Amino acid sequence: MNSGDPESGDPVVWDLPLRVCHWGFAASSSCSLFIGLRFDPQSEVFMYHMPLGVLAAWFLVVRILLGFTGSRATRWPAFFHSPART
């Protein structure tokens, strides 16, 4: 997948690992929150609450690492812009 070049006007497209991290974090944290708020701790479904929270934390750590080692569009300098550039 082409990551584009923002300076030449090409659109910057996030690559697959970044999309998986974002969607995985959203899904796992939402499911963990839903289970934590909806079910009692004695419920059979509640046993999935903690692993989903750990999975959300794992996706967050992977995203932070991708910010330092990922493709050009996923690194932190491509995400944060100076006020002059904005």
LINHUBEL-V263404 format. One record per backbone hydrogen bond with DSSP energy under -0.5 kcal/mol. CO is the residue of the C=O (numbers start at 1). NH is the residue of the N-H. If there is no record, write none. Layout:
co = <CO/CO>
nh = <NH/NH>
//
This chain:
co = <5/5/5/11/15/16/17/18/19/20/21/22/23/24/25/26/27/28/29/30/31/32/33/34/35/40/44/45/46/46/47/48/49/50/51/52/53/54/55/56/57/58/59/60/61/62/63/64/65/65/66/67/71/71/75/75/76/76/82>
nh = <8/9/10/13/19/20/21/22/23/24/25/26/27/28/29/30/31/32/33/34/35/36/37/38/39/43/47/48/49/50/51/52/53/54/55/56/57/58/59/60/61/62/63/64/65/66/67/68/68/69/70/76/74/75/78/79/79/80/86>
//
